[in-house]
Amino acid sequence: MLYLYGYISLRKEYNKTKNPLDLFVLIAYSFNHQIRFNNSHEFNKPFGKDRSCYNSFIESNLKSFINKLQKRDIEFYSTNFKSFDLSLLSDNDFVYCDPSYLKA
């Protein structure tokens, strides 16, 4: 049960500090590597005992992703899509807009 206590402690810490590295670790060990936040924007996915872990496959994918990012001229923006200046875009740009989440 020590692993569960450590996971819950890290989850509480992440919800206070919002450290992205903590979130990555939580996702690696959360149930089925899933991400879930409650209405208070707190990460609340349970521990994934015997379902999730940090492993060589995740590490390989992470390293490959980082290498590709470093070889390209990429800019990330975290903003409301309505306020994004579309004139900054060229024909070679890729834009992903995460849809809003509304209660049904």
Legacy VTK file of the C-alpha trace (Angstrom):
# vtk DataFile Version 3.0
C-alpha trace
ASCII
DATASET POLYDATA
POINTS 104 float
0.000 0.000 0.000
3.043 2.293 0.185
2.855 2.842 -3.593
-0.757 4.012 -3.236
0.204 6.473 -0.480
3.013 7.836 -2.685
0.648 8.245 -5.644
-2.000 10.031 -3.554
0.697 12.284 -2.033
2.049 13.200 -5.480
-1.464 13.838 -6.750
-2.123 16.233 -3.849
1.208 17.970 -4.503
0.461 18.316 -8.208
-2.954 19.807 -7.492
-1.256 22.487 -5.358
1.708 23.309 -7.634
0.599 22.220 -11.153
4.149 21.066 -11.922
4.044 19.486 -15.442
6.649 16.839 -14.552
4.487 15.698 -11.637
1.538 15.433 -14.026
3.609 13.282 -16.395
4.511 10.907 -13.552
0.897 10.764 -12.398
-0.298 9.905 -15.901
2.344 7.172 -16.203
0.990 5.530 -13.051
-2.702 6.425 -13.288
-5.358 3.881 -14.209
-4.790 3.007 -17.899
-2.537 6.087 -18.334
-5.636 8.268 -18.461
-6.038 11.935 -17.572
-9.045 13.234 -15.670
-9.736 16.487 -13.843
-12.674 17.381 -11.617
-14.696 20.611 -11.725
-12.086 22.266 -9.484
-9.411 21.496 -12.138
-7.725 18.957 -9.864
-6.229 15.788 -11.293
-8.298 12.969 -9.826
-7.542 9.779 -11.720
-6.967 6.779 -9.412
-3.755 4.766 -9.171
-3.374 2.107 -11.857
-2.062 -0.830 -9.803
-1.245 -3.674 -12.202
-2.624 -1.522 -15.038
-0.067 1.247 -15.614
3.591 1.987 -15.046
6.521 3.881 -16.492
8.197 1.392 -18.815
10.687 1.170 -21.659
7.948 1.652 -24.282
6.840 4.956 -22.713
10.459 6.048 -22.349
11.222 5.245 -25.983
8.168 7.155 -27.210
9.005 10.128 -24.995
12.601 10.290 -26.228
11.473 10.006 -29.853
8.911 12.788 -29.369
11.466 15.081 -27.704
14.013 14.450 -30.484
11.448 15.335 -33.158
10.406 18.490 -31.308
14.026 19.625 -31.039
14.638 19.171 -34.773
11.731 21.376 -35.813
10.798 25.004 -35.427
7.724 24.519 -33.247
5.835 27.019 -31.152
3.162 26.076 -28.637
0.469 28.477 -27.540
-1.965 28.046 -24.713
-4.693 30.561 -25.343
-8.327 30.894 -26.199
-8.646 30.185 -29.921
-10.873 33.243 -30.314
-8.008 35.527 -29.308
-5.315 33.841 -31.432
-3.929 36.017 -34.220
-4.524 33.934 -37.357
-2.296 36.249 -39.396
0.682 34.546 -37.689
-0.048 31.346 -39.610
1.399 30.189 -42.904
0.366 27.411 -45.284
2.822 25.061 -43.530
1.384 25.501 -40.037
-0.614 22.944 -38.117
-3.152 24.172 -35.581
-4.931 22.037 -33.014
-7.746 23.596 -31.026
-8.902 21.514 -28.105
-12.682 21.853 -27.926
-14.299 23.267 -24.846
-15.947 20.882 -22.434
-19.521 21.722 -21.583
-21.800 19.887 -19.209
-24.500 18.086 -21.127
LINES 1 105
104 0 1 2 3 4 5 6 7 8 9 10 11 12 13 14 15 16 17 18 19 20 21 22 23 24 25 26 27 28 29 30 31 32 33 34 35 36 37 38 39 40 41 42 43 44 45 46 47 48 49 50 51 52 53 54 55 56 57 58 59 60 61 62 63 64 65 66 67 68 69 70 71 72 73 74 75 76 77 78 79 80 81 82 83 84 85 86 87 88 89 90 91 92 93 94 95 96 97 98 99 100 101 102 103
